Amino acid sequence: MAKQSIIKEFFLFIKQEKKWWLVPLITVLLLVGALIVFAGSSPLAPFIYPLF
């Protein structure tokens, strides 16, 4: 069996198990994670911190 990427395997799981509610959840978690990384390494960090 060929190796599959984690993302491809995740979407195959969602398709098979009909768990479409996971897509917005994962999307929001990725966006929050990206905002935290951006806020920590940006000169705009003092302006982003009040959002939390």
Secondary structure, 3 states (H helix, E strand, C coil): CCCCCHHHHHHHHHHHHCCCCHHHHHHHHHHHHHHHHHHHCCCCHHHHHHHC
